[in-house]
């Protein structure tokens, strides 16, 4: 059975199926509502489209319309309340209204079948009154809802509520987590000639015995652990079991420490060959403006083209600017949908395209011919005598070029920062069903320089395959560079985050450096050298911070740069890689990323740092670098504090409910889960979504993750995360 088939077969059809560890009933009442006092904001509370709401003097007030029929036709509520079967819950609130009215208040399920736990009437007047209602939950779910229902009003009025509280339950918010076995392994497998270690959560301060067992249960190797000690990021006390000298290929191995047994894993010559392909095929599945054909992805993942102007789409073939920002429209069809939404962003897209093209250049320089194969992927371009990784990057680059401001217009040559819906669409919303109007957002210097960098690289890599396209890319890159020089400080606003992410960046010195580096690498024009000021540091790189890409490009293509630049870049890459290797070796779990707090998309911090270590291996061929990259894959695939693989379809405890509008099986059983090879964002100690806030308070940084479709701050997918996974998977598969 294929990985994709196993995903579909394993997916539970219920959003109500929640694993809760047993717990004794607690004496203290556990608060379930977020922001019940409305001091500064109403989030995460919502109201019906016909019932506008606002904060007024520290209360949440809703303008209730007249003329509706059903109680639920006009509502105010909060979703994502965790509930437990059979437990009592008490709802308290203080309310007023501009008319004497009877409303309904209660507890229910926020998703189909919209089960009601309890619903009580409340007589509300202009005098503040506190109400208390109690009832039991009939379900265990993370999708509970506190709601106030106003439908059926004969006359319009204003309802205000304050001090909302829902208490009860046996499990405290943030508690009840079941991480499975304390023996944590790479749940996919280990390379026969690579490192093989497991991390074990064990309170002992002395080594403990372990056993490696084959699929029949036979003990094939024994040993004693090394005590690593307290791991700050996870809060675990960790031991390490090293079985690296065992090299017999096989499936179904387990590692046992006393009665605790790991998830099964393989030992194989190349455990990453499948992931190399799946991580890249992800990009075909997020293409915009083209049908996703069942011939390549199977019936479950096939869908019509999105955003081509076919009803109900407004389409991307003639997209206007936000009102008041320009008077033209552009055809910006194509490209990749960025993340859980269906926006398309130049800064993210350029980095993702760069990583795919850099993977091509790396494979070319190291002789990794398997990664350069035409026909490696199941995509329409297979068989065109061009490496599939380049074909996929071209789909995004062609979109990036369309985002340039046309000649003759103000800011000609600049790049529009992004294009997305006017407002957020619901989950799930398939691209072909998106009825929102879409707009171009104003140009930014960061987007313009990112376009220049990716287009310059495009000109270089496409020259042997399509000289006309290479020339088009180079012309666009040069035009963008000149436009950025003329407009060096146009920044995307940080508050432009309705319907799409802001992706704001007010320091573009690093983008100037990256663009100049790519232009120099392609043209040899020495005028770009003075702008190449970026340096790689242990802080790494991301869509916002691209200075490291200067050194990485120089290190990748040393023959194209002056010797002094090459020597400096090489030294810095090796120095940073050494720090990342120390991170792998010093933590309880082998993560090249190390920090007191885990950021949004921390999994991509792991893969980006692993990319730097892999580059150091290419420069030196020191086995320690190669081993550190493989151990970084161990972390992603289950050897972590959560005993969780962050890659869909890879591992017994793999992510399967990643946040997104296209693949939403958790909400709609007719839809598939995310495809195999998609990388979840991973632990994020910022907890920027209500599901994370409800279920992860007090989490250790490396454990601030929940595999839930509504936890966009911990469980989203994104093109620039998967591009780094694809890069590192290609490296690992070649080793």
Secondary structure as UniProt FT lines:
FT   HELIX           3..10
FT   TURN            43..44
FT   STRAND          46..47
FT   TURN            49..50
FT   STRAND          53..56
FT   TURN            57..58
FT   STRAND          59..64
FT   HELIX           71..73
FT   STRAND          75..83
FT   TURN            85..86
FT   STRAND          88..97
FT   STRAND          101..109
FT   TURN            112..113
FT   STRAND          116..124
FT   STRAND          129..136
FT   STRAND          141..149
FT   TURN            151..152
FT   STRAND          157..168
FT   TURN            173..174
FT   STRAND          183..184
FT   STRAND          189..191
FT   TURN            192..193
FT   STRAND          197..201
FT   STRAND          209..213
FT   TURN            215..216
FT   STRAND          219..224
FT   STRAND          226..230
FT   TURN            232..234
FT   STRAND          237..242
FT   TURN            244..245
FT   STRAND          250..257
FT   TURN            258..259
FT   STRAND          260..261
FT   STRAND          265..268
FT   TURN            271..272
FT   HELIX           273..285
FT   HELIX           294..297
FT   TURN            299..301
FT   TURN            311..312
FT   STRAND          319..321
FT   TURN            323..325
FT   STRAND          329..330
FT   STRAND          344..345
FT   HELIX           346..366
FT   HELIX           369..372
FT   TURN            374..375
FT   TURN            380..383
FT   HELIX           388..402
FT   TURN            407..408
FT   TURN            410..413
FT   STRAND          415..416
FT   STRAND          418..421
FT   HELIX           431..433
FT   STRAND          438..440
FT   STRAND          443..444
FT   HELIX           445..462
FT   TURN            463..465
FT   HELIX           467..486
FT   TURN            488..489
FT   TURN            494..495
FT   HELIX           509..523
FT   HELIX           526..531
FT   TURN            538..539
FT   HELIX           548..556
FT   HELIX           558..560
FT   HELIX           563..586
FT   TURN            600..601
FT   HELIX           602..620
FT   HELIX           623..636
FT   TURN            641..642
FT   TURN            648..649
FT   TURN            652..653
FT   TURN            665..667
FT   TURN            669..670
FT   TURN            676..677
FT   TURN            685..686
FT   HELIX           690..695
FT   TURN            697..698
FT   HELIX           701..703
FT   TURN            709..710
FT   HELIX           712..715
FT   HELIX           719..733
//
